Amino acid sequence: IPNSIGSEIEKVCRGIYPLQNVNIRKVKVIKKPKFDVARLMEMHGESYSSVTVGENGQVVERADGYEPPVQSSV
């Protein structure tokens, strides 16, 4: 497995900087924590049950009716 990881790193980095003979000594697998929406809302002072959002999201009121200009290109 370490050899396949090294060759995969070489392939991905080829566009940025050409790497050769990549060796992996140690791999640490980091697990992402469970995401709890109710706890997040509790931490920010809003109860989850009081927030109702439709399928398209929630309308945001802009200060002083400000709307950013539409750009023709990015």
N, CA, C and O atoms as a printed pandas DataFrame, in Angstrom:
     atom_number atom_name residue_name chain_id  residue_number  x_coord  y_coord  z_coord
0              1         N          ILE        A               1    0.817   -1.209    0.000
1              2        CA          ILE        A               1    0.000    0.000    0.000
2              3         C          ILE        A               1    0.855    1.265    0.000
3              4         O          ILE        A               1    0.515    2.193   -0.733
4              5         N          PRO        A               2    1.949    1.369    0.776
5              6        CA          PRO        A               2    2.744    2.602    0.748
6              7         C          PRO        A               2    3.249    2.960   -0.647
7              8         O          PRO        A               2    3.311    4.142   -0.988
8              9         N          ASN        A               3    3.615    1.955   -1.470
9             10        CA          ASN        A               3    4.090    2.252   -2.826
10            11         C          ASN        A               3    2.978    2.840   -3.689
11            12         O          ASN        A               3    3.220    3.739   -4.494
12            13         N          SER        A               4    1.762    2.332   -3.521
13            14        CA          SER        A               4    0.650    2.860   -4.314
14            15         C          SER        A               4    0.301    4.282   -3.885
15            16         O          SER        A               4   -0.075    5.103   -4.722
16            17         N          ILE        A               5    0.421    4.582   -2.593
17            18        CA          ILE        A               5    0.172    5.942   -2.117
18            19         C          ILE        A               5    1.222    6.884   -2.697
19            20         O          ILE        A               5    0.890    7.987   -3.131
20            21         N          GLY        A               6    2.477    6.463   -2.707
21            22        CA          GLY        A               6    3.547    7.291   -3.263
22            23         C          GLY        A               6    3.346    7.578   -4.736
23            24         O          GLY        A               6    3.545    8.708   -5.183
24            25         N          SER        A               7    2.951    6.559   -5.502
25            26        CA          SER        A               7    2.729    6.780   -6.936
26            27         C          SER        A               7    1.508    7.664   -7.168
27            28         O          SER        A               7    1.480    8.439   -8.124
28            29         N          GLU        A               8    0.496    7.555   -6.301
29            30        CA          GLU        A               8   -0.682    8.414   -6.429
30            31         C          GLU        A               8   -0.326    9.871   -6.145
31            32         O          GLU        A               8   -0.827   10.774   -6.815
32            33         N          ILE        A               9    0.529   10.102   -5.160
33            34        CA          ILE        A               9    0.988   11.459   -4.845
34            35         C          ILE        A               9    1.772   12.032   -6.021
35            36         O          ILE        A               9    1.616   13.206   -6.355
36            37         N          GLU        A              10    2.614   11.215   -6.652
37            38        CA          GLU        A              10    3.377   11.668   -7.819
38            39         C          GLU        A              10    2.441   12.102   -8.949
39            40         O          GLU        A              10    2.671   13.128   -9.589
40            41         N          LYS        A              11    1.376   11.311   -9.194
41            42        CA          LYS        A              11    0.436   11.631  -10.264
42            43         C          LYS        A              11   -0.306   12.931   -9.989
43            44         O          LYS        A              11   -0.464   13.762  -10.882
44            45         N          VAL        A              12   -0.762   13.107   -8.746
45            46        CA          VAL        A              12   -1.550   14.293   -8.410
46            47         C          VAL        A              12   -0.697   15.551   -8.456
47            48         O          VAL        A              12   -1.173   16.599   -8.894
48            49         N          CYS        A              13    0.556   15.471   -8.012
49            50        CA          CYS        A              13    1.425   16.649   -7.932
50            51         C          CYS        A              13    2.127   16.965   -9.243
51            52         O          CYS        A              13    2.819   17.980   -9.329
52            53         N          ARG        A              14    1.975   16.145  -10.249
53            54        CA          ARG        A              14    2.692   16.334  -11.509
54            55         C          ARG        A              14    2.414   17.698  -12.130
55            56         O          ARG        A              14    3.316   18.302  -12.709
56            57         N          GLY        A              15    1.186   18.192  -12.021
57            58        CA          GLY        A              15    0.842   19.492  -12.597
58            59         C          GLY        A              15    1.443   20.657  -11.833
59            60         O          GLY        A              15    1.656   21.725  -12.407
60            61         N          ILE        A              16    1.721   20.473  -10.541
61            62        CA          ILE        A              16    2.265   21.550   -9.716
62            63         C          ILE        A              16    3.788   21.543   -9.761
63            64         O          ILE        A              16    4.413   22.547  -10.102
64            65         N          TYR        A              17    4.370   20.419   -9.418
65            66        CA          TYR        A              17    5.824   20.283   -9.392
66            67         C          TYR        A              17    6.149   18.811   -9.602
67            68         O          TYR        A              17    5.618   17.968   -8.880
68            69         N          PRO        A              18    6.999   18.471  -10.559
69            70        CA          PRO        A              18    7.286   17.058  -10.822
70            71         C          PRO        A              18    8.064   16.404   -9.676
71            72         O          PRO        A              18    9.195   16.792   -9.382
72            73         N          LEU        A              19    7.452   15.422   -9.043
73            74        CA          LEU        A              19    8.100   14.675   -7.963
74            75         C          LEU        A              19    8.537   13.321   -8.498
75            76         O          LEU        A              19    7.907   12.763   -9.396
76            77         N          GLN        A              20    9.631   12.794   -7.933
77            78        CA          GLN        A              20   10.109   11.471   -8.308
78            79         C          GLN        A              20   10.469   10.705   -7.049
79            80         O          GLN        A              20   10.945   11.282   -6.071
80            81         N          ASN        A              21   10.239    9.410   -7.081
81            82        CA          ASN        A              21   10.607    8.499   -5.998
82            83         C          ASN        A              21   10.049    8.954   -4.649
83            84         O          ASN        A              21   10.800    9.176   -3.699
84            85         N          VAL        A              22    8.745    9.087   -4.578
85            86        CA          VAL        A              22    8.094    9.489   -3.333
86            87         C          VAL        A              22    7.962    8.268   -2.441
87            88         O          VAL        A              22    7.395    7.251   -2.842
88            89         N          ASN        A              23    8.485    8.373   -1.235
89            90        CA          ASN        A              23    8.399    7.287   -0.259
90            91         C          ASN        A              23    7.582    7.746    0.941
91            92         O          ASN        A              23    7.740    8.869    1.420
92            93         N          ILE        A              24    6.710    6.868    1.419
93            94        CA          ILE        A              24    5.865    7.172    2.566
94            95         C          ILE        A              24    6.396    6.396    3.763
95            96         O          ILE        A              24    6.516    5.171    3.720
96            97         N          ARG        A              25    6.717    7.134    4.847
97            98        CA          ARG        A              25    7.190    6.476    6.061
98            99         C          ARG        A              25    6.058    6.203    7.040
99           100         O          ARG        A              25    5.961    5.111    7.601
100          101         N          LYS        A              26    5.217    7.185    7.240
101          102        CA          LYS        A              26    4.202    7.074    8.272
102          103         C          LYS        A              26    2.914    7.734    7.769
103          104         O          LYS        A              26    2.945    8.829    7.207
104          105         N          VAL        A              27    1.807    7.067    7.974
105          106        CA          VAL        A              27    0.518    7.598    7.559
106          107         C          VAL        A              27   -0.382    7.677    8.777
107          108         O          VAL        A              27   -0.527    6.705    9.518
108          109         N          LYS        A              28   -0.986    8.840    8.981
109          110        CA          LYS        A              28   -1.907    9.012   10.092
110          111         C          LYS        A              28   -3.294    9.260    9.510
111          112         O          LYS        A              28   -3.497   10.208    8.750
112          113         N          VAL        A              29   -4.238    8.409    9.867
113          114        CA          VAL        A              29   -5.598    8.539    9.378
114          115         C          VAL        A              29   -6.376    9.390   10.366
115          116         O          VAL        A              29   -6.479    9.055   11.547
116          117         N          ILE        A              30   -6.918   10.486    9.876
117          118        CA          ILE        A              30   -7.685   11.397   10.718
118          119         C          ILE        A              30   -9.158   11.215   10.386
119          120         O          ILE        A              30   -9.568   11.334    9.231
120          121         N          LYS        A              31   -9.944   10.926   11.410
121          122        CA          LYS        A              31  -11.379   10.761   11.216
122          123         C          LYS        A              31  -12.084   12.069   11.520
123          124         O          LYS        A              31  -11.758   12.751   12.492
124          125         N          LYS        A              32  -13.031   12.406   10.702
125          126        CA          LYS        A              32  -13.774   13.640   10.928
126          127         C          LYS        A              32  -14.850   13.375   11.977
127          128         O          LYS        A              32  -15.490   12.323   11.960
128          129         N          PRO        A              33  -15.051   14.325   12.886
129          130        CA          PRO        A              33  -16.040   14.123   13.948
130          131         C          PRO        A              33  -17.461   14.147   13.396
131          132         O          PRO        A              33  -17.723   14.693   12.324
132          133         N          LYS        A              34  -18.371   13.541   14.159
133          134        CA          LYS        A              34  -19.771   13.555   13.761
134          135         C          LYS        A              34  -20.301   14.981   13.819
135          136         O          LYS        A              34  -19.968   15.740   14.729
136          137         N          PHE        A              35  -21.113   15.332   12.859
137          138        CA          PHE        A              35  -21.694   16.668   12.788
138          139         C          PHE        A              35  -23.095   16.616   13.374
139          140         O          PHE        A              35  -23.965   15.918   12.854
140          141         N          ASP        A              36  -23.312   17.352   14.454
141          142        CA          ASP        A              36  -24.600   17.384   15.127
142          143         C          ASP        A              36  -25.194   18.781   14.977
143          144         O          ASP        A              36  -24.731   19.725   15.618
144          145         N          VAL        A              37  -26.213   18.918   14.137
145          146        CA          VAL        A              37  -26.809   20.221   13.854
146          147         C          VAL        A              37  -27.459   20.801   15.105
147          148         O          VAL        A              37  -27.354   22.002   15.355
148          149         N          ALA        A              38  -28.128   19.963   15.891
149          150        CA          ALA        A              38  -28.805   20.455   17.093
150          151         C          ALA        A              38  -27.801   21.053   18.066
151          152         O          ALA        A              38  -28.063   22.095   18.666
152          153         N          ARG        A              39  -26.661   20.406   18.227
153          154        CA          ARG        A              39  -25.637   20.920   19.144
154          155         C          ARG        A              39  -25.044   22.227   18.620
155          156         O          ARG        A              39  -24.781   23.143   19.400
156          157         N          LEU        A              40  -24.833   22.321   17.319
157          158        CA          LEU        A              40  -24.315   23.544   16.715
158          159         C          LEU        A              40  -25.267   24.712   16.946
159          160         O          LEU        A              40  -24.836   25.801   17.325
160          161         N          MET        A              41  -26.552   24.488   16.720
161          162        CA          MET        A              41  -27.537   25.540   16.928
162          163         C          MET        A              41  -27.634   25.912   18.402
163          164         O          MET        A              41  -27.854   27.076   18.737
164          165         N          GLU        A              42  -27.471   24.927   19.284
165          166        CA          GLU        A              42  -27.499   25.191   20.725
166          167         C          GLU        A              42  -26.319   26.074   21.133
167          168         O          GLU        A              42  -26.468   26.967   21.968
168          169         N          MET        A              43  -25.160   25.826   20.548
169          170        CA          MET        A              43  -23.969   26.606   20.878
170          171         C          MET        A              43  -24.105   28.053   20.410
171          172         O          MET        A              43  -23.545   28.957   21.029
172          173         N          HIS        A              44  -24.841   28.277   19.329
173          174        CA          HIS        A              44  -24.978   29.624   18.786
174          175         C          HIS        A              44  -26.219   30.345   19.296
175          176         O          HIS        A              44  -26.575   31.407   18.785
176          177         N          GLY        A              45  -26.879   29.776   20.299
177          178        CA          GLY        A              45  -27.978   30.468   20.950
178          179         C          GLY        A              45  -29.331   30.325   20.299
179          180         O          GLY        A              45  -30.276   30.984   20.732
180          181         N          GLU        A              46  -29.472   29.507   19.291
181          182        CA          GLU        A              46  -30.765   29.284   18.659
182          183         C          GLU        A              46  -31.118   27.817   18.814
183          184         O          GLU        A              46  -30.266   26.945   18.639
184          185         N          SER        A              47  -32.357   27.546   19.137
185          186        CA          SER        A              47  -32.759   26.147   19.223
186          187         C          SER        A              47  -33.057   25.648   17.818
187          188         O          SER        A              47  -33.559   26.399   16.982
188          189         N          TYR        A              48  -32.756   24.407   17.560
189          190        CA          TYR        A              48  -32.914   23.848   16.220
190          191         C          TYR        A              48  -34.381   23.804   15.815
191          192         O          TYR        A              48  -34.703   23.966   14.638
192          193         N          SER        A              49  -35.275   23.587   16.779
193          194        CA          SER        A              49  -36.687   23.452   16.441
194          195         C          SER        A              49  -37.300   24.772   15.984
195          196         O          SER        A              49  -38.273   24.762   15.229
196          197         N          SER        A              50  -36.757   25.907   16.422
197          198        CA          SER        A              50  -37.337   27.200   16.062
198          199         C          SER        A              50  -36.912   27.666   14.672
199          200         O          SER        A              50  -37.515   28.588   14.123
200          201         N          VAL        A              51  -35.896   27.050   14.100
201          202        CA          VAL        A              51  -35.421   27.450   12.779
202          203         C          VAL        A              51  -36.124   26.599   11.733
203          204         O          VAL        A              51  -36.013   25.373   11.742
204          205         N          THR        A              52  -36.852   27.260   10.827
205          206        CA          THR        A              52  -37.504   26.541    9.745
206          207         C          THR        A              52  -36.996   27.113    8.434
207          208         O          THR        A              52  -37.143   28.303    8.157
208          209         N          VAL        A              53  -36.404   26.256    7.644
209          210        CA          VAL        A              53  -35.827   26.674    6.373
210          211         C          VAL        A              53  -36.499   25.867    5.283
211          212         O          VAL        A              53  -36.629   24.648    5.394
212          213         N          GLY        A              54  -36.929   26.547    4.226
213          214        CA          GLY        A              54  -37.574   25.873    3.112
214          215         C          GLY        A              54  -36.565   25.108    2.272
215          216         O          GLY        A              54  -35.373   25.066    2.579
216          217         N          GLU        A              55  -37.068   24.512    1.216
217          218        CA          GLU        A              55  -36.208   23.713    0.342
218          219         C          GLU        A              55  -35.163   24.563   -0.368
219          220         O          GLU        A              55  -34.050   24.098   -0.614
220          221         N          ASN        A              56  -35.511   25.810   -0.699
221          222        CA          ASN        A              56  -34.593   26.697   -1.416
222          223         C          ASN        A              56  -33.712   27.517   -0.497
223          224         O          ASN        A              56  -32.897   28.301   -0.983
224          225         N          GLY        A              57  -33.843   27.367    0.819
225          226        CA          GLY        A              57  -33.035   28.132    1.756
226          227         C          GLY        A              57  -33.848   29.229    2.406
227          228         O          GLY        A              57  -35.077   29.228    2.333
228          229         N          GLN        A              58  -33.174   30.154    3.034
229          230        CA          GLN        A              58  -33.828   31.219    3.783
230          231         C          GLN        A              58  -33.450   32.567    3.174
231          232         O          GLN        A              58  -32.292   32.786    2.818
232          233         N          VAL        A              59  -34.422   33.467    3.053
233          234        CA          VAL        A              59  -34.184   34.789    2.484
234          235         C          VAL        A              59  -33.405   35.622    3.493
235          236         O          VAL        A              59  -33.740   35.644    4.678
236          237         N          VAL        A              60  -32.367   36.307    3.024
237          238        CA          VAL        A              60  -31.527   37.130    3.884
238          239         C          VAL        A              60  -31.840   38.586    3.601
239          240         O          VAL        A              60  -31.852   39.015    2.447
240          241         N          GLU        A              61  -32.097   39.350    4.669
241          242        CA          GLU        A              61  -32.357   40.777    4.523
242          243         C          GLU        A              61  -31.029   41.518    4.434
243          244         O          GLU        A              61  -30.179   41.367    5.312
244          245         N          ARG        A              62  -30.841   42.306    3.399
245          246        CA          ARG        A              62  -29.611   43.079    3.218
246          247         C          ARG        A              62  -29.751   44.427    3.910
247          248         O          ARG        A              62  -30.829   45.022    3.903
248          249         N          ALA        A              63  -28.673   44.906    4.503
249          250        CA          ALA        A              63  -28.677   46.207    5.169
250          251         C          ALA        A              63  -28.852   47.317    4.142
251          252         O          ALA        A              63  -28.125   47.361    3.150
252          253         N          ASP        A              64  -29.795   48.202    4.365
253          254        CA          ASP        A              64  -30.072   49.355    3.502
254          255         C          ASP        A              64  -30.396   48.950    2.067
255          256         O          ASP        A              64  -30.193   49.737    1.143
256          257         N          GLY        A              65  -30.892   47.743    1.873
257          258        CA          GLY        A              65  -31.263   47.303    0.536
258          259         C          GLY        A              65  -30.086   47.117   -0.403
259          260         O          GLY        A              65  -30.268   47.113   -1.621
260          261         N          TYR        A              66  -28.874   46.961    0.138
261          262        CA          TYR        A              66  -27.673   46.832   -0.690
262          263         C          TYR        A              66  -27.684   45.506   -1.425
263          264         O          TYR        A              66  -27.917   44.456   -0.827
264          265         N          GLU        A              67  -27.440   45.556   -2.685
265          266        CA          GLU        A              67  -27.301   44.362   -3.505
266          267         C          GLU        A              67  -26.009   44.500   -4.297
267          268         O          GLU        A              67  -25.835   45.493   -5.004
268          269         N          PRO        A              68  -25.094   43.533   -4.203
269          270        CA          PRO        A              68  -23.832   43.657   -4.932
270          271         C          PRO        A              68  -24.072   43.658   -6.440
271          272         O          PRO        A              68  -25.012   43.021   -6.915
272          273         N          PRO        A              69  -23.234   44.365   -7.197
273          274        CA          PRO        A              69  -23.422   44.438   -8.651
274          275         C          PRO        A              69  -23.152   43.088   -9.320
275          276         O          PRO        A              69  -22.319   42.309   -8.859
276          277         N          VAL        A              70  -23.864   42.830  -10.402
277          278        CA          VAL        A              70  -23.696   41.598  -11.161
278          279         C          VAL        A              70  -22.478   41.746  -12.049
279          280         O          VAL        A              70  -22.336   42.740  -12.761
280          281         N          GLN        A              71  -21.588   40.746  -12.007
281          282        CA          GLN        A              71  -20.370   40.793  -12.810
282          283         C          GLN        A              71  -20.569   39.997  -14.084
283          284         O          GLN        A              71  -21.214   38.948  -14.071
284          285         N          SER        A              72  -20.019   40.486  -15.184
285          286        CA          SER        A              72  -20.158   39.788  -16.453
286          287         C          SER        A              72  -19.189   38.616  -16.561
287          288         O          SER        A              72  -19.468   37.639  -17.257
288          289         N          SER        A              73  -18.049   38.710  -15.872
289          290        CA          SER        A              73  -17.093   37.604  -15.887
290          291         C          SER        A              73  -16.388   37.531  -14.547
291          292         O          SER        A              73  -16.374   38.482  -13.766
292          293         N          VAL        A              74  -15.811   36.378  -14.314
293          294        CA          VAL        A              74  -15.111   36.165  -13.046
294          295         C          VAL        A              74  -13.629   36.130  -13.283
295          296         O          VAL        A              74  -12.856   35.960  -12.340
